[in-house]
């Protein structure tokens, strides 16, 4: 079978970029929780490499204050050639989606009282889906082979979008840090639908991250 030049080029590029995805999150120096964050030995996926957890019973909390999402501007940020307007779009999307996902579990309030958590989210990095090549990698046979292998490993698809962010959870009345982590989220490598607009992969990652946080409180 003879491959057309564009197919061969795509396969070669996919092989290279499969290992050149956004860097895993780090202990961002500008985070309030940075001194508490430690390597997370329970994380096998690379999605949550640093975490801080105290001995807390989440069942005692039924209300939440969600701070406005912060866009991290420190020199150790992990935004990959992303316009400021696109960062703002993702921050607003994160604000809305986390509030929506947590609404069945917590009453949203504006003042600290017993049984209230305060959630602070910091968008620390993101990467757009590569135009044209992102969706094309799911249509090309060679690209699909690579993406299938990435999916089995729980890793990013080729040229797909992703998002990095930090979660800090406080007891609202005392302002005591209860839990914190940094995470990287992205679509399943075989999710072709997440490659058809530049920010779609990052948004899918935000959705997955909101679901993961909600599961933590159960």
C-alpha positions as CSV (number, residue, x, y, z in Angstrom):
1,X,0.0,0.0,0.0
2,X,1.4,3.4,-1.0
3,X,0.8,6.4,1.4
4,X,0.2,9.8,0.0
5,X,2.8,12.3,1.1
6,X,0.5,14.1,3.5
7,X,-0.3,10.9,5.3
8,X,3.3,10.0,5.7
9,X,4.1,13.5,7.0
10,X,1.2,13.4,9.5
11,X,2.2,10.0,10.8
12,X,5.8,11.2,11.3
13,X,4.6,14.4,13.0
14,X,2.2,12.5,15.2
15,X,4.9,10.2,16.4
16,X,7.0,13.3,17.3
17,X,4.3,15.3,19.0
18,X,2.8,12.4,21.0
19,X,5.8,12.9,23.3
20,X,5.7,16.7,23.1
21,X,2.5,17.5,24.9
22,X,2.0,20.1,27.6
23,X,4.3,19.5,30.6
24,X,2.8,17.9,33.7
25,X,1.8,20.4,36.4
26,X,4.3,21.5,38.9
27,X,4.3,23.1,42.3
28,X,3.6,26.6,41.0
29,X,5.6,29.1,43.2
30,X,2.8,31.7,43.3
31,X,0.2,29.4,44.8
32,X,-0.8,30.0,48.4
33,X,-0.7,26.2,49.0
34,X,2.8,25.7,47.4
35,X,4.5,25.1,50.8
36,X,2.0,22.3,51.6
37,X,2.0,20.5,48.2
38,X,3.9,17.2,48.1
39,X,4.5,14.5,45.5
40,X,1.4,12.3,45.3
41,X,2.4,8.6,45.5
42,X,-1.2,7.5,44.8
43,X,-1.3,9.1,41.4
44,X,-0.3,6.6,38.6
45,X,-1.7,8.7,35.7
46,X,0.4,11.8,36.0
47,X,-2.8,13.9,36.2
48,X,-2.4,14.8,39.9
49,X,1.3,14.7,40.7
50,X,1.2,17.0,43.7
51,X,-1.4,17.1,46.5
52,X,-2.0,18.1,50.1
53,X,-4.7,16.4,52.1
54,X,-5.7,16.9,55.8
55,X,-7.8,14.6,57.9
56,X,-11.2,16.1,57.1
57,X,-14.7,14.7,57.1
58,X,-16.4,16.3,54.0
59,X,-19.8,15.2,55.3
60,X,-19.7,18.1,57.8
61,X,-19.8,20.6,55.0
62,X,-23.0,21.4,53.0
63,X,-22.3,24.9,51.7
64,X,-19.6,26.4,49.5
65,X,-18.1,29.7,48.5
66,X,-16.5,29.6,45.0
67,X,-14.0,32.3,44.5
68,X,-13.6,33.9,41.0
69,X,-11.1,31.7,39.0
70,X,-7.6,33.2,39.0
71,X,-5.5,33.2,35.8
72,X,-2.0,32.4,36.9
73,X,0.6,34.9,35.7
74,X,3.8,33.6,37.3
75,X,6.8,32.9,35.2
76,X,6.3,29.1,35.8
77,X,2.9,29.2,34.1
78,X,2.3,26.5,31.4
79,X,0.2,28.3,28.8
80,X,1.3,27.3,25.4
81,X,1.1,30.4,23.0
82,X,-2.4,31.1,24.2
83,X,-4.0,34.6,23.8
84,X,-5.2,36.4,26.9
85,X,-8.8,36.4,25.6
86,X,-8.7,32.6,25.3
87,X,-7.4,32.3,28.9
88,X,-10.3,34.4,30.0
89,X,-12.8,32.2,28.1
90,X,-11.4,29.1,29.8
91,X,-11.5,30.8,33.3
92,X,-15.1,31.8,32.8
93,X,-16.0,28.3,31.6
94,X,-14.2,26.8,34.6
95,X,-16.2,29.1,36.9
96,X,-19.5,28.1,35.4
97,X,-18.8,24.4,35.1
98,X,-17.4,23.8,38.6
99,X,-20.4,25.7,40.1
100,X,-22.8,23.7,38.1
101,X,-21.2,20.3,39.0
102,X,-21.0,21.1,42.7
103,X,-24.5,22.5,43.0
104,X,-26.2,19.2,43.8
105,X,-23.8,18.6,46.6
106,X,-23.4,22.1,48.1
107,X,-25.6,25.2,48.6
108,X,-23.8,28.1,47.0
109,X,-23.4,31.0,49.5
110,X,-21.5,34.3,49.8
111,X,-20.7,34.3,53.5
112,X,-18.7,32.1,55.8
113,X,-20.6,30.1,58.4
114,X,-20.1,26.7,60.1
115,X,-20.2,23.9,57.5
116,X,-19.0,26.1,54.6
117,X,-16.1,25.4,52.3
118,X,-14.3,28.0,50.2
119,X,-13.0,26.7,46.8
120,X,-10.2,28.6,45.0
121,X,-9.4,27.5,41.4
122,X,-6.3,28.8,39.6
123,X,-5.9,28.3,35.8
124,X,-2.2,27.6,35.5
125,X,-1.8,26.5,31.9
126,X,-3.5,25.3,28.8
127,X,-2.8,24.2,25.2
128,X,-5.1,24.7,22.1
129,X,-5.8,21.8,19.8
130,X,-3.5,22.1,16.8
131,X,-5.6,23.5,13.9
132,X,-6.3,21.0,11.1
133,X,-3.8,18.4,12.3
134,X,-5.8,17.8,15.5
135,X,-8.9,16.5,13.8
136,X,-7.0,15.0,10.8
137,X,-5.0,12.8,13.2
138,X,-8.3,11.1,14.0
139,X,-9.1,10.6,10.4
140,X,-5.7,9.2,9.3
141,X,-5.0,5.6,9.9
142,X,-1.5,6.2,11.3
143,X,-2.7,8.9,13.6
144,X,-5.5,6.7,14.9
145,X,-3.0,4.0,15.8
146,X,-1.0,6.4,17.8
147,X,-4.1,7.8,19.5
148,X,-5.4,4.3,20.4
149,X,-2.0,3.5,22.1
150,X,-2.2,6.8,24.0
151,X,-5.8,6.1,25.1
152,X,-4.8,2.7,26.5
153,X,-2.1,4.4,28.5
154,X,-4.5,7.1,29.7
155,X,-2.3,9.7,28.0
156,X,-3.0,12.7,25.7
157,X,-4.0,12.4,22.1
158,X,-1.7,13.8,19.4
159,X,-2.0,17.6,18.9
160,X,-5.0,17.7,21.3
161,X,-5.9,20.5,23.8
162,X,-5.4,20.2,27.6
163,X,-5.7,22.3,30.7
164,X,-3.6,22.6,33.9
165,X,-5.0,24.1,37.1
166,X,-4.8,24.2,40.9
167,X,-7.5,23.4,43.4
168,X,-7.4,24.8,46.9
169,X,-10.1,24.0,49.4
170,X,-10.5,25.9,52.7
171,X,-12.7,25.8,55.8
172,X,-14.4,29.1,55.1
173,X,-14.9,30.4,58.7
174,X,-11.2,29.7,59.8
175,X,-9.5,30.0,56.4
176,X,-7.7,26.7,57.1
177,X,-6.4,24.8,54.1
178,X,-8.1,21.4,54.0
179,X,-7.0,20.1,50.6
180,X,-5.0,21.2,47.6
181,X,-3.7,19.7,44.4
182,X,-2.4,20.6,41.0
183,X,-3.8,18.7,38.0
184,X,-3.7,18.3,34.3
185,X,-6.8,17.2,32.4
186,X,-7.5,16.4,28.8
187,X,-9.9,14.4,26.6
188,X,-9.6,10.7,26.0
189,X,-7.1,10.3,23.1
190,X,-9.8,8.7,20.9
191,X,-12.2,11.6,21.5
192,X,-12.3,13.0,17.9
193,X,-15.0,15.5,18.8
194,X,-12.7,17.3,21.2
195,X,-10.3,18.3,18.3
196,X,-12.7,20.2,16.1
197,X,-12.3,23.6,17.8
198,X,-9.1,25.1,19.4
199,X,-10.4,25.3,23.0
200,X,-12.6,22.2,23.0
201,X,-10.0,19.9,24.4
202,X,-9.3,22.3,27.3
203,X,-13.0,22.6,28.0
204,X,-13.4,18.8,28.0
205,X,-10.5,18.7,30.5
206,X,-12.3,21.2,32.7
207,X,-15.5,19.1,32.7
208,X,-13.5,16.0,33.7
209,X,-11.8,17.9,36.4
210,X,-15.1,19.1,37.9
211,X,-16.4,15.6,37.9
212,X,-13.3,14.4,39.7
213,X,-13.6,17.1,42.4
214,X,-17.3,16.3,43.0
215,X,-16.3,12.6,43.4
216,X,-13.8,13.7,46.1
217,X,-16.6,15.0,48.3
218,X,-18.7,11.8,48.2
